[in-house]
Amino acid sequence: MCAEVGPVAMGVGCRRDCPPDALMALAMTTLAMANVQPSQITLLATLAGRQHETAIASLAKAWRCPLIALPAQALRDSEPAMSHVSGTTRRLHGVPGVAEAAALAAIRQQMGTPARLLVNRQQCARATCALAVSASMTALAE
């Protein structure tokens, strides 16, 4: 069972051709790593301009979860707390990564406090996911 950890944000990123079922499978795997259920996700977050990607919009609809699109600067501000920085993503989008950065930025925006990763970046061929919570929240109970 998941201990009460407060708001949980899932950051998501994907390529334009990502099938919705691929992102859904990765998202479910990411949740399972933290013993979190889809109903516990407070919001989904991604880089502004990516929120209309079919896979991302489909995930938000399936989970009935708010989806926020964050400006590039908010994602850049997340870099110190990230476990993985992508040179390719920086070159293409001007941000150090999408999934981790968006999850961290979403918690900072929602809570007004520093954030930490609950699950580091997970990836499949066409998508990435990560989970973040407030840095003041305790770790999940076993």
N, CA, C and O atoms as CSV, one atom per row, in Angstrom:
chain,resi,resn,atom,element,x,y,z
A,1,MET,N,N,0.839,-1.175,0.000
A,1,MET,CA,C,0.000,0.000,0.000
A,1,MET,C,C,0.887,1.241,0.000
A,1,MET,O,O,1.990,1.229,0.547
A,2,CYS,N,N,0.410,2.276,-0.599
A,2,CYS,CA,C,1.155,3.525,-0.653
A,2,CYS,C,C,0.883,4.353,0.595
A,2,CYS,O,O,-0.270,4.572,0.968
A,3,ALA,N,N,1.938,4.806,1.229
A,3,ALA,CA,C,1.766,5.718,2.355
A,3,ALA,C,C,1.284,7.058,1.814
A,3,ALA,O,O,1.451,7.346,0.629
A,4,GLU,N,N,0.702,7.858,2.654
A,4,GLU,CA,C,0.257,9.184,2.229
A,4,GLU,C,C,1.497,10.040,1.983
A,4,GLU,O,O,2.252,10.323,2.913
A,5,VAL,N,N,1.705,10.441,0.764
A,5,VAL,CA,C,2.877,11.235,0.423
A,5,VAL,C,C,2.502,12.605,-0.112
A,5,VAL,O,O,3.381,13.358,-0.531
A,6,GLY,N,N,1.228,12.946,-0.110
A,6,GLY,CA,C,0.801,14.221,-0.660
A,6,GLY,C,C,0.699,14.135,-2.163
A,6,GLY,O,O,0.644,13.041,-2.725
A,7,PRO,N,N,0.672,15.281,-2.820
A,7,PRO,CA,C,0.523,15.290,-4.272
A,7,PRO,C,C,1.654,14.524,-4.968
A,7,PRO,O,O,2.823,14.635,-4.597
A,8,VAL,N,N,1.279,13.758,-5.969
A,8,VAL,CA,C,2.236,13.028,-6.802
A,8,VAL,C,C,2.027,13.494,-8.233
A,8,VAL,O,O,0.916,13.419,-8.756
A,9,ALA,N,N,3.085,13.971,-8.866
A,9,ALA,CA,C,3.019,14.400,-10.261
A,9,ALA,C,C,3.758,13.401,-11.130
A,9,ALA,O,O,4.817,12.895,-10.759
A,10,MET,N,N,3.184,13.124,-12.293
A,10,MET,CA,C,3.874,12.308,-13.286
A,10,MET,C,C,4.265,13.216,-14.443
A,10,MET,O,O,3.418,13.855,-15.068
A,11,GLY,N,N,5.550,13.259,-14.710
A,11,GLY,CA,C,6.040,13.951,-15.885
A,11,GLY,C,C,6.100,12.970,-17.033
A,11,GLY,O,O,6.524,11.827,-16.862
A,12,VAL,N,N,5.671,13.417,-18.211
A,12,VAL,CA,C,5.659,12.546,-19.382
A,12,VAL,C,C,6.230,13.282,-20.587
A,12,VAL,O,O,6.051,14.488,-20.757
A,13,GLY,N,N,6.910,12.522,-21.400
A,13,GLY,CA,C,7.399,13.021,-22.667
A,13,GLY,C,C,7.280,11.908,-23.684
A,13,GLY,O,O,7.329,10.729,-23.333
A,14,CYS,N,N,7.122,12.280,-24.946
A,14,CYS,CA,C,7.045,11.241,-25.974
A,14,CYS,C,C,7.383,11.814,-27.338
A,14,CYS,O,O,7.333,13.023,-27.564
A,15,ARG,N,N,7.725,10.917,-28.228
A,15,ARG,CA,C,7.922,11.285,-29.624
A,15,ARG,C,C,6.558,11.429,-30.276
A,15,ARG,O,O,5.559,10.905,-29.782
A,16,ARG,N,N,6.528,12.137,-31.376
A,16,ARG,CA,C,5.260,12.383,-32.077
A,16,ARG,C,C,4.556,11.099,-32.491
A,16,ARG,O,O,3.327,11.061,-32.537
A,17,ASP,N,N,5.293,10.069,-32.787
A,17,ASP,CA,C,4.688,8.825,-33.284
A,17,ASP,C,C,4.419,7.807,-32.177
A,17,ASP,O,O,4.178,6.635,-32.468
A,18,CYS,N,N,4.455,8.229,-30.929
A,18,CYS,CA,C,4.275,7.290,-29.815
A,18,CYS,C,C,2.826,6.804,-29.754
A,18,CYS,O,O,1.905,7.615,-29.655
A,19,PRO,N,N,2.622,5.488,-29.814
A,19,PRO,CA,C,1.260,4.970,-29.667
A,19,PRO,C,C,0.772,5.170,-28.228
A,19,PRO,O,O,1.546,4.998,-27.286
A,20,PRO,N,N,-0.494,5.529,-28.052
A,20,PRO,CA,C,-1.023,5.717,-26.700
A,20,PRO,C,C,-0.810,4.509,-25.792
A,20,PRO,O,O,-0.544,4.674,-24.601
A,21,ASP,N,N,-0.923,3.297,-26.336
A,21,ASP,CA,C,-0.753,2.113,-25.482
A,21,ASP,C,C,0.682,1.961,-24.997
A,21,ASP,O,O,0.907,1.391,-23.930
A,22,ALA,N,N,1.652,2.452,-25.748
A,22,ALA,CA,C,3.055,2.389,-25.309
A,22,ALA,C,C,3.280,3.311,-24.114
A,22,ALA,O,O,3.930,2.925,-23.143
A,23,LEU,N,N,2.742,4.534,-24.187
A,23,LEU,CA,C,2.885,5.450,-23.057
A,23,LEU,C,C,2.112,4.931,-21.849
A,23,LEU,O,O,2.595,5.027,-20.720
A,24,MET,N,N,0.929,4.389,-22.068
A,24,MET,CA,C,0.138,3.844,-20.955
A,24,MET,C,C,0.896,2.718,-20.253
A,24,MET,O,O,0.934,2.671,-19.023
A,25,ALA,N,N,1.494,1.819,-21.020
A,25,ALA,CA,C,2.242,0.703,-20.427
A,25,ALA,C,C,3.427,1.222,-19.614
A,25,ALA,O,O,3.676,0.747,-18.506
A,26,LEU,N,N,4.153,2.188,-20.159
A,26,LEU,CA,C,5.288,2.760,-19.435
A,26,LEU,C,C,4.813,3.479,-18.170
A,26,LEU,O,O,5.439,3.360,-17.117
A,27,ALA,N,N,3.731,4.211,-18.269
A,27,ALA,CA,C,3.195,4.922,-17.105
A,27,ALA,C,C,2.795,3.943,-16.004
A,27,ALA,O,O,3.071,4.185,-14.829
A,28,MET,N,N,2.156,2.855,-16.371
A,28,MET,CA,C,1.743,1.865,-15.372
A,28,MET,C,C,2.959,1.197,-14.720
A,28,MET,O,O,2.954,0.941,-13.516
A,29,THR,N,N,3.986,0.920,-15.503
A,29,THR,CA,C,5.223,0.354,-14.963
A,29,THR,C,C,5.873,1.335,-13.984
A,29,THR,O,O,6.355,0.942,-12.921
A,30,THR,N,N,5.878,2.602,-14.356
A,30,THR,CA,C,6.458,3.640,-13.497
A,30,THR,C,C,5.698,3.731,-12.174
A,30,THR,O,O,6.309,3.822,-11.110
A,31,LEU,N,N,4.378,3.708,-12.240
A,31,LEU,CA,C,3.567,3.745,-11.020
A,31,LEU,C,C,3.848,2.543,-10.129
A,31,LEU,O,O,3.974,2.674,-8.912
A,32,ALA,N,N,3.946,1.375,-10.746
A,32,ALA,CA,C,4.174,0.141,-9.983
A,32,ALA,C,C,5.490,0.196,-9.210
A,32,ALA,O,O,5.600,-0.386,-8.130
A,33,MET,N,N,6.480,0.885,-9.751
A,33,MET,CA,C,7.770,0.992,-9.074
A,33,MET,C,C,7.646,1.703,-7.725
A,33,MET,O,O,8.458,1.478,-6.827
A,34,ALA,N,N,6.639,2.555,-7.584
A,34,ALA,CA,C,6.436,3.289,-6.333
A,34,ALA,C,C,5.183,2.828,-5.599
A,34,ALA,O,O,4.789,3.419,-4.594
A,35,ASN,N,N,4.564,1.775,-6.105
A,35,ASN,CA,C,3.330,1.265,-5.499
A,35,ASN,C,C,2.261,2.354,-5.433
A,35,ASN,O,O,1.574,2.512,-4.424
A,36,VAL,N,N,2.136,3.097,-6.526
A,36,VAL,CA,C,1.171,4.187,-6.653
A,36,VAL,C,C,0.116,3.773,-7.671
A,36,VAL,O,O,0.426,3.111,-8.662
A,37,GLN,N,N,-1.114,4.159,-7.427
A,37,GLN,CA,C,-2.222,3.881,-8.338
A,37,GLN,C,C,-2.490,5.114,-9.205
A,37,GLN,O,O,-2.189,6.232,-8.787
A,38,PRO,N,N,-3.052,4.930,-10.404
A,38,PRO,CA,C,-3.376,6.091,-11.246
A,38,PRO,C,C,-4.232,7.134,-10.524
A,38,PRO,O,O,-4.076,8.332,-10.761
A,39,SER,N,N,-5.124,6.694,-9.656
A,39,SER,CA,C,-6.002,7.628,-8.936
A,39,SER,C,C,-5.236,8.520,-7.958
A,39,SER,O,O,-5.773,9.526,-7.493
A,40,GLN,N,N,-3.994,8.166,-7.641
A,40,GLN,CA,C,-3.178,8.961,-6.722
A,40,GLN,C,C,-2.364,10.036,-7.438
A,40,GLN,O,O,-1.721,10.862,-6.792
A,41,ILE,N,N,-2.391,10.027,-8.758
A,41,ILE,CA,C,-1.663,11.047,-9.508
A,41,ILE,C,C,-2.468,12.341,-9.471
A,41,ILE,O,O,-3.614,12.385,-9.919
A,42,THR,N,N,-1.864,13.383,-8.937
A,42,THR,CA,C,-2.516,14.680,-8.817
A,42,THR,C,C,-2.596,15.372,-10.163
A,42,THR,O,O,-3.604,15.996,-10.493
A,43,LEU,N,N,-1.527,15.259,-10.937
A,43,LEU,CA,C,-1.526,15.848,-12.266
A,43,LEU,C,C,-0.437,15.246,-13.123
A,43,LEU,O,O,0.563,14.721,-12.633
A,44,LEU,N,N,-0.665,15.341,-14.420
A,44,LEU,CA,C,0.329,14.972,-15.425
A,44,LEU,C,C,0.949,16.269,-15.915
A,44,LEU,O,O,0.277,17.298,-15.989
A,45,ALA,N,N,2.219,16.219,-16.245
A,45,ALA,CA,C,2.905,17.424,-16.694
A,45,ALA,C,C,3.829,17.095,-17.854
A,45,ALA,O,O,4.413,16.014,-17.925
A,46,THR,N,N,3.944,18.053,-18.758
A,46,THR,CA,C,4.831,17.904,-19.901
A,46,THR,C,C,5.305,19.283,-20.336
A,46,THR,O,O,4.879,20.296,-19.782
A,47,LEU,N,N,6.173,19.317,-21.312
A,47,LEU,CA,C,6.684,20.555,-21.884
A,47,LEU,C,C,5.595,21.225,-22.717
A,47,LEU,O,O,4.891,20.558,-23.476
A,48,ALA,N,N,5.458,22.533,-22.578
A,48,ALA,CA,C,4.489,23.281,-23.379
A,48,ALA,C,C,4.695,22.968,-24.860
A,48,ALA,O,O,5.821,22.948,-25.357
A,49,GLY,N,N,3.599,22.727,-25.541
A,49,GLY,CA,C,3.632,22.363,-26.947
A,49,GLY,C,C,3.507,20.868,-27.170
A,49,GLY,O,O,3.204,20.426,-28.278
A,50,ARG,N,N,3.740,20.087,-26.124
A,50,ARG,CA,C,3.663,18.625,-26.239
A,50,ARG,C,C,2.350,18.075,-25.688
A,50,ARG,O,O,2.058,16.892,-25.865
A,51,GLN,N,N,1.562,18.902,-25.031
A,51,GLN,CA,C,0.342,18.433,-24.382
A,51,GLN,C,C,-0.709,17.911,-25.364
A,51,GLN,O,O,-1.623,17.191,-24.962
A,52,HIS,N,N,-0.591,18.259,-26.622
A,52,HIS,CA,C,-1.568,17.800,-27.614
A,52,HIS,C,C,-1.151,16.507,-28.305
A,52,HIS,O,O,-1.887,15.988,-29.145
A,53,GLU,N,N,0.018,15.987,-27.961
A,53,GLU,CA,C,0.426,14.703,-28.526
A,53,GLU,C,C,-0.621,13.661,-28.149
A,53,GLU,O,O,-1.081,13.617,-27.008
A,54,THR,N,N,-0.989,12.836,-29.101
A,54,THR,CA,C,-2.067,11.868,-28.897
A,54,THR,C,C,-1.836,10.996,-27.672
A,54,THR,O,O,-2.753,10.804,-26.874
A,55,ALA,N,N,-0.640,10.468,-27.511
A,55,ALA,CA,C,-0.363,9.568,-26.387
A,55,ALA,C,C,-0.530,10.281,-25.047
A,55,ALA,O,O,-1.100,9.716,-24.114
A,56,ILE,N,N,-0.044,11.502,-24.947
A,56,ILE,CA,C,-0.126,12.253,-23.691
A,56,ILE,C,C,-1.570,12.639,-23.382
A,56,ILE,O,O,-2.036,12.455,-22.258
A,57,ALA,N,N,-2.269,13.168,-24.367
A,57,ALA,CA,C,-3.671,13.545,-24.161
A,57,ALA,C,C,-4.525,12.326,-23.822
A,57,ALA,O,O,-5.443,12.417,-23.007
A,58,SER,N,N,-4.228,11.196,-24.439
A,58,SER,CA,C,-4.980,9.962,-24.163
A,58,SER,C,C,-4.763,9.482,-22.733
A,58,SER,O,O,-5.701,9.015,-22.087
A,59,LEU,N,N,-3.534,9.594,-22.236
A,59,LEU,CA,C,-3.240,9.190,-20.861
A,59,LEU,C,C,-4.019,10.059,-19.871
A,59,LEU,O,O,-4.620,9.545,-18.927
A,60,ALA,N,N,-4.005,11.363,-20.087
A,60,ALA,CA,C,-4.735,12.273,-19.198
A,60,ALA,C,C,-6.233,11.962,-19.217
A,60,ALA,O,O,-6.891,11.976,-18.177
A,61,LYS,N,N,-6.753,11.688,-20.389
A,61,LYS,CA,C,-8.183,11.372,-20.504
A,61,LYS,C,C,-8.506,10.049,-19.812
A,61,LYS,O,O,-9.493,9.953,-19.083
A,62,ALA,N,N,-7.687,9.042,-20.036
A,62,ALA,CA,C,-7.932,7.722,-19.442
A,62,ALA,C,C,-7.903,7.787,-17.918
A,62,ALA,O,O,-8.701,7.126,-17.254
A,63,TRP,N,N,-7.001,8.568,-17.369
A,63,TRP,CA,C,-6.861,8.675,-15.916
A,63,TRP,C,C,-7.727,9.787,-15.320
A,63,TRP,O,O,-7.796,9.940,-14.101
A,64,ARG,N,N,-8.386,10.562,-16.185
A,64,ARG,CA,C,-9.189,11.707,-15.728
A,64,ARG,C,C,-8.353,12.599,-14.819
A,64,ARG,O,O,-8.755,12.974,-13.718
A,65,CYS,N,N,-7.191,12.915,-15.327
A,65,CYS,CA,C,-6.195,13.646,-14.551
A,65,CYS,C,C,-5.873,14.966,-15.253
A,65,CYS,O,O,-5.722,14.985,-16.475
A,66,PRO,N,N,-5.766,16.059,-14.513
A,66,PRO,CA,C,-5.374,17.319,-15.135
A,66,PRO,C,C,-4.000,17.191,-15.793
A,66,PRO,O,O,-3.098,16.541,-15.264
A,67,LEU,N,N,-3.865,17.820,-16.946
A,67,LEU,CA,C,-2.605,17.834,-17.691
A,67,LEU,C,C,-2.146,19.276,-17.783
A,67,LEU,O,O,-2.875,20.136,-18.278
A,68,ILE,N,N,-0.937,19.539,-17.306
A,68,ILE,CA,C,-0.407,20.893,-17.422
A,68,ILE,C,C,0.787,20.893,-18.367
A,68,ILE,O,O,1.589,19.961,-18.404
A,69,ALA,N,N,0.868,21.975,-19.124
A,69,ALA,CA,C,1.970,22.183,-20.056
A,69,ALA,C,C,2.837,23.293,-19.475
A,69,ALA,O,O,2.385,24.425,-19.304
A,70,LEU,N,N,4.067,22.962,-19.179
A,70,LEU,CA,C,4.965,23.891,-18.495
A,70,LEU,C,C,5.935,24.551,-19.466
A,70,LEU,O,O,6.399,23.914,-20.412
A,71,PRO,N,N,6.243,25.821,-19.239
A,71,PRO,CA,C,7.199,26.505,-20.106
A,71,PRO,C,C,8.605,25.924,-19.947
A,71,PRO,O,O,8.949,25.350,-18.914
A,72,ALA,N,N,9.389,26.089,-20.982
A,72,ALA,CA,C,10.747,25.540,-20.992
A,72,ALA,C,C,11.557,26.004,-19.782
A,72,ALA,O,O,12.330,25.223,-19.227
A,73,GLN,N,N,11.392,27.260,-19.366
A,73,GLN,CA,C,12.175,27.756,-18.228
A,73,GLN,C,C,11.878,26.974,-16.957
A,73,GLN,O,O,12.789,26.714,-16.170
A,74,ALA,N,N,10.627,26.593,-16.741
A,74,ALA,CA,C,10.274,25.806,-15.548
A,74,ALA,C,C,10.990,24.461,-15.566
A,74,ALA,O,O,11.419,23.970,-14.522
A,75,LEU,N,N,11.119,23.863,-16.752
A,75,LEU,CA,C,11.828,22.589,-16.862
A,75,LEU,C,C,13.327,22.787,-16.668
A,75,LEU,O,O,13.984,21.963,-16.031
A,76,ARG,N,N,13.871,23.870,-17.210
A,76,ARG,CA,C,15.305,24.152,-17.013
A,76,ARG,C,C,15.617,24.352,-15.528
A,76,ARG,O,O,16.681,23.949,-15.057
A,77,ASP,N,N,14.700,24.966,-14.799
A,77,ASP,CA,C,14.910,25.202,-13.367
A,77,ASP,C,C,14.961,23.903,-12.567
A,77,ASP,O,O,15.434,23.899,-11.430
A,78,SER,N,N,14.483,22.808,-13.141
A,78,SER,CA,C,14.472,21.509,-12.458
A,78,SER,C,C,15.798,20.765,-12.549
A,78,SER,O,O,15.998,19.781,-11.837
A,79,GLU,N,N,16.690,21.207,-13.396
A,79,GLU,CA,C,17.907,20.442,-13.682
A,79,GLU,C,C,18.699,20.013,-12.446
A,79,GLU,O,O,19.166,18.874,-12.419
A,80,PRO,N,N,18.881,20.853,-11.421
A,80,PRO,CA,C,19.675,20.404,-10.275
A,80,PRO,C,C,19.126,19.165,-9.569
A,80,PRO,O,O,19.891,18.423,-8.952
A,81,ALA,N,N,17.830,18.930,-9.647
A,81,ALA,CA,C,17.222,17.784,-8.957
A,81,ALA,C,C,17.040,16.569,-9.861
A,81,ALA,O,O,16.525,15.542,-9.420
A,82,MET,N,N,17.456,16.678,-11.115
A,82,MET,CA,C,17.254,15.584,-12.068
A,82,MET,C,C,18.334,14.514,-11.947
A,82,MET,O,O,19.478,14.809,-11.601
A,83,SER,N,N,17.958,13.271,-12.235
A,83,SER,CA,C,18.930,12.173,-12.228
A,83,SER,C,C,19.526,11.945,-13.609
A,83,SER,O,O,20.575,11.314,-13.737
A,84,HIS,N,N,18.863,12.455,-14.642
A,84,HIS,CA,C,19.299,12.207,-16.012
A,84,HIS,C,C,19.091,13.472,-16.835
A,84,HIS,O,O,18.008,14.058,-16.827
A,85,VAL,N,N,20.130,13.885,-17.543
A,85,VAL,CA,C,20.041,15.024,-18.450
A,85,VAL,C,C,20.279,14.507,-19.859
A,85,VAL,O,O,21.215,13.746,-20.103
A,86,SER,N,N,19.426,14.925,-20.780
A,86,SER,CA,C,19.506,14.466,-22.164
A,86,SER,C,C,20.052,15.560,-23.070
A,86,SER,O,O,19.439,16.615,-23.232
A,87,GLY,N,N,21.201,15.296,-23.652
A,87,GLY,CA,C,21.771,16.237,-24.608
A,87,GLY,C,C,20.889,16.409,-25.826
A,87,GLY,O,O,20.782,17.508,-26.370
A,88,THR,N,N,20.261,15.340,-26.256
A,88,THR,CA,C,19.372,15.400,-27.421
A,88,THR,C,C,18.166,16.283,-27.128
A,88,THR,O,O,17.794,17.122,-27.948
A,89,THR,N,N,17.559,16.098,-25.971
A,89,THR,CA,C,16.386,16.900,-25.611
A,89,THR,C,C,16.778,18.363,-25.439
A,89,THR,O,O,16.019,19.260,-25.807
A,90,ARG,N,N,17.951,18.600,-24.886
A,90,ARG,CA,C,18.422,19.983,-24.745
A,90,ARG,C,C,18.602,20.621,-26.122
A,90,ARG,O,O,18.220,21.772,-26.335
A,91,ARG,N,N,19.181,19.874,-27.047
A,91,ARG,CA,C,19.412,20.393,-28.393
A,91,ARG,C,C,18.092,20.645,-29.136
A,91,ARG,O,O,17.937,21.674,-29.793
A,92,LEU,N,N,17.150,19.710,-29.032
A,92,LEU,CA,C,15.895,19.819,-29.776
A,92,LEU,C,C,14.884,20.770,-29.144
A,92,LEU,O,O,14.169,21.477,-29.854
A,93,HIS,N,N,14.820,20.792,-27.812
A,93,HIS,CA,C,13.758,21.541,-27.136
A,93,HIS,C,C,14.259,22.608,-26.165
A,93,HIS,O,O,13.462,23.368,-25.614
A,94,GLY,N,N,15.572,22.667,-25.953
A,94,GLY,CA,C,16.118,23.676,-25.057
A,94,GLY,C,C,15.908,23.397,-23.580
A,94,GLY,O,O,15.989,24.304,-22.751
A,95,VAL,N,N,15.637,22.134,-23.251
A,95,VAL,CA,C,15.438,21.737,-21.852
A,95,VAL,C,C,16.306,20.519,-21.555
A,95,VAL,O,O,16.650,19.774,-22.473
A,96,PRO,N,N,16.670,20.298,-20.275
A,96,PRO,CA,C,17.560,19.184,-19.936
A,96,PRO,C,C,16.902,17.811,-20.000
A,96,PRO,O,O,17.590,16.791,-19.964
A,97,GLY,N,N,15.612,17.781,-20.093
A,97,GLY,CA,C,14.830,16.553,-20.151
A,97,GLY,C,C,13.378,16.944,-20.019
A,97,GLY,O,O,13.070,18.093,-19.704
A,98,VAL,N,N,12.478,16.001,-20.257
A,98,VAL,CA,C,11.058,16.337,-20.149
A,98,VAL,C,C,10.408,15.662,-18.946
A,98,VAL,O,O,9.842,16.352,-18.098
A,99,ALA,N,N,10.469,14.357,-18.847
A,99,ALA,CA,C,9.704,13.645,-17.815
A,99,ALA,C,C,10.093,14.076,-16.399
A,99,ALA,O,O,9.240,14.525,-15.634
A,100,GLU,N,N,11.360,13.943,-16.049
A,100,GLU,CA,C,11.786,14.325,-14.697
A,100,GLU,C,C,11.568,15.812,-14.456
A,100,GLU,O,O,11.025,16.209,-13.425
A,101,ALA,N,N,11.993,16.624,-15.407
A,101,ALA,CA,C,11.887,18.074,-15.238
A,101,ALA,C,C,10.441,18.521,-15.084
A,101,ALA,O,O,10.143,19.380,-14.255
A,102,ALA,N,N,9.544,17.948,-15.872
A,102,ALA,CA,C,8.128,18.332,-15.791
A,102,ALA,C,C,7.506,17.887,-14.473
A,102,ALA,O,O,6.740,18.637,-13.867
A,103,ALA,N,N,7.827,16.680,-14.024
A,103,ALA,CA,C,7.283,16.200,-12.746
A,103,ALA,C,C,7.752,17.094,-11.601
A,103,ALA,O,O,6.953,17.488,-10.752
A,104,LEU,N,N,9.030,17.409,-11.576
A,104,LEU,CA,C,9.583,18.265,-10.522
A,104,LEU,C,C,8.977,19.669,-10.571
A,104,LEU,O,O,8.600,20.221,-9.537
A,105,ALA,N,N,8.885,20.242,-11.769
A,105,ALA,CA,C,8.333,21.591,-11.918
A,105,ALA,C,C,6.861,21.633,-11.531
A,105,ALA,O,O,6.401,22.617,-10.953
A,106,ALA,N,N,6.126,20.584,-11.842
A,106,ALA,CA,C,4.701,20.543,-11.499
A,106,ALA,C,C,4.500,20.576,-9.989
A,106,ALA,O,O,3.623,21.284,-9.494
A,107,ILE,N,N,5.302,19.820,-9.260
A,107,ILE,CA,C,5.190,19.824,-7.798
A,107,ILE,C,C,5.591,21.185,-7.244
A,107,ILE,O,O,4.921,21.711,-6.355
A,108,ARG,N,N,6.671,21.759,-7.754
A,108,ARG,CA,C,7.080,23.094,-7.288
A,108,ARG,C,C,5.956,24.100,-7.512
A,108,ARG,O,O,5.665,24.927,-6.648
A,109,GLN,N,N,5.333,24.017,-8.680
A,109,GLN,CA,C,4.256,24.953,-9.015
A,109,GLN,C,C,3.026,24.716,-8.138
A,109,GLN,O,O,2.419,25.670,-7.650
A,110,GLN,N,N,2.664,23.471,-7.939
A,110,GLN,CA,C,1.460,23.145,-7.180
A,110,GLN,C,C,1.632,23.387,-5.682
A,110,GLN,O,O,0.740,23.928,-5.029
A,111,MET,N,N,2.777,22.986,-5.147
A,111,MET,CA,C,3.001,23.046,-3.699
A,111,MET,C,C,3.736,24.315,-3.250
A,111,MET,O,O,3.634,24.716,-2.091
A,112,GLY,N,N,4.463,24.930,-4.151
A,112,GLY,CA,C,5.260,26.085,-3.777
A,112,GLY,C,C,6.466,25.717,-2.931
A,112,GLY,O,O,7.006,26.552,-2.205
A,113,THR,N,N,6.887,24.448,-3.031
A,113,THR,CA,C,8.026,23.949,-2.262
A,113,THR,C,C,8.959,23.180,-3.189
A,113,THR,O,O,8.563,22.810,-4.294
A,114,PRO,N,N,10.193,22.935,-2.755
A,114,PRO,CA,C,11.084,22.093,-3.558
A,114,PRO,C,C,10.483,20.701,-3.759
A,114,PRO,O,O,9.682,20.231,-2.951
A,115,ALA,N,N,10.882,20.064,-4.842
A,115,ALA,CA,C,10.379,18.731,-5.182
A,115,ALA,C,C,11.532,17.747,-5.238
A,115,ALA,O,O,12.695,18.129,-5.367
A,116,ARG,N,N,11.184,16.466,-5.139
A,116,ARG,CA,C,12.178,15.403,-5.313
A,116,ARG,C,C,11.554,14.312,-6.169
A,116,ARG,O,O,10.334,14.159,-6.225
A,117,LEU,N,N,12.413,13.568,-6.826
A,117,LEU,CA,C,11.939,12.452,-7.643
A,117,LEU,C,C,11.545,11.283,-6.753
A,117,LEU,O,O,12.269,10.918,-5.826
A,118,LEU,N,N,10.406,10.711,-7.044
A,118,LEU,CA,C,9.947,9.492,-6.382
A,118,LEU,C,C,10.374,8.297,-7.224
A,118,LEU,O,O,10.803,7.274,-6.690
A,119,VAL,N,N,10.254,8.431,-8.539
A,119,VAL,CA,C,10.753,7.434,-9.493
A,119,VAL,C,C,11.503,8.198,-10.572
A,119,VAL,O,O,10.939,9.068,-11.236
A,120,ASN,N,N,12.776,7.869,-10.740
A,120,ASN,CA,C,13.586,8.490,-11.785
A,120,ASN,C,C,13.030,8.154,-13.163
A,120,ASN,O,O,12.164,7.293,-13.313
A,121,ARG,N,N,13.540,8.840,-14.138
A,121,ARG,CA,C,13.127,8.673,-15.532
A,121,ARG,C,C,13.106,7.206,-15.938
A,121,ARG,O,O,14.084,6.476,-15.773
A,122,GLN,N,N,11.965,6.803,-16.470
A,122,GLN,CA,C,11.801,5.479,-17.064
A,122,GLN,C,C,11.549,5.708,-18.543
A,122,GLN,O,O,10.945,6.710,-18.926
A,123,GLN,N,N,12.002,4.793,-19.366
A,123,GLN,CA,C,11.827,5.022,-20.797
A,123,GLN,C,C,11.478,3.755,-21.543
A,123,GLN,O,O,11.796,2.644,-21.119
A,124,CYS,N,N,10.818,3.955,-22.660
A,124,CYS,CA,C,10.621,2.910,-23.656
A,124,CYS,C,C,11.109,3.530,-24.962
A,124,CYS,O,O,11.693,4.613,-24.946
A,125,ALA,N,N,10.886,2.881,-26.057
A,125,ALA,CA,C,11.424,3.367,-27.327
A,125,ALA,C,C,10.950,4.773,-27.688
A,125,ALA,O,O,11.689,5.521,-28.328
A,126,ARG,N,N,9.732,5.148,-27.291
A,126,ARG,CA,C,9.175,6.422,-27.742
A,126,ARG,C,C,8.677,7.341,-26.638
A,126,ARG,O,O,8.097,8.387,-26.929
A,127,ALA,N,N,8.889,6.975,-25.375
A,127,ALA,CA,C,8.326,7.793,-24.297
A,127,ALA,C,C,9.180,7.729,-23.040
A,127,ALA,O,O,10.002,6.829,-22.863
A,128,THR,N,N,8.958,8.713,-22.171
A,128,THR,CA,C,9.595,8.745,-20.857
A,128,THR,C,C,8.553,9.139,-19.814
A,128,THR,O,O,7.608,9.870,-20.109
A,129,CYS,N,N,8.741,8.648,-18.596
A,129,CYS,CA,C,7.876,8.984,-17.458
A,129,CYS,C,C,8.742,9.109,-16.216
A,129,CYS,O,O,9.790,8.470,-16.117
A,130,ALA,N,N,8.308,9.927,-15.275
A,130,ALA,CA,C,8.951,10.046,-13.965
A,130,ALA,C,C,7.902,10.523,-12.972
A,130,ALA,O,O,6.903,11.132,-13.357
A,131,LEU,N,N,8.131,10.244,-11.698
A,131,LEU,CA,C,7.231,10.688,-10.634
A,131,LEU,C,C,7.979,11.603,-9.678
A,131,LEU,O,O,9.152,11.382,-9.377
A,132,ALA,N,N,7.282,12.638,-9.203
A,132,ALA,CA,C,7.861,13.552,-8.221
A,132,ALA,C,C,6.848,13.859,-7.130
A,132,ALA,O,O,5.637,13.813,-7.343
A,133,VAL,N,N,7.379,14.171,-5.959
A,133,VAL,CA,C,6.589,14.590,-4.798
A,133,VAL,C,C,7.302,15.781,-4.158
A,133,VAL,O,O,8.416,16.131,-4.548
A,134,SER,N,N,6.655,16.393,-3.183
A,134,SER,CA,C,7.287,17.465,-2.438
A,134,SER,C,C,8.509,16.912,-1.709
A,134,SER,O,O,8.467,15.805,-1.174
A,135,ALA,N,N,9.579,17.670,-1.689
A,135,ALA,CA,C,10.803,17.231,-1.013
A,135,ALA,C,C,10.581,17.032,0.481
A,135,ALA,O,O,11.349,16.319,1.127
A,136,SER,N,N,9.554,17.645,1.034
A,136,SER,CA,C,9.289,17.512,2.471
A,136,SER,C,C,8.495,16.256,2.809
A,136,SER,O,O,8.341,15.926,3.985
A,137,MET,N,N,7.990,15.553,1.804
A,137,MET,CA,C,7.194,14.352,2.052
A,137,MET,C,C,8.102,13.172,2.377
A,137,MET,O,O,9.223,13.086,1.875
A,138,THR,N,N,7.620,12.277,3.204
A,138,THR,CA,C,8.386,11.101,3.591
A,138,THR,C,C,8.385,10.075,2.475
A,138,THR,O,O,7.571,10.138,1.554
A,139,ALA,N,N,9.298,9.140,2.568
A,139,ALA,CA,C,9.368,8.044,1.597
A,139,ALA,C,C,8.152,7.148,1.757
A,139,ALA,O,O,7.498,7.145,2.800
A,140,LEU,N,N,7.861,6.394,0.715
A,140,LEU,CA,C,6.733,5.469,0.750
A,140,LEU,C,C,6.998,4.341,1.729
A,140,LEU,O,O,8.125,3.862,1.852
A,141,ALA,N,N,5.974,3.931,2.409
A,141,ALA,CA,C,6.083,2.789,3.322
A,141,ALA,C,C,6.141,1.512,2.523
A,141,ALA,O,O,5.601,1.427,1.420
A,142,GLU,N,N,6.800,0.519,3.088
A,142,GLU,CA,C,6.866,-0.786,2.420
A,142,GLU,C,C,5.533,-1.469,2.488
A,142,GLU,O,O,5.382,-2.581,1.983
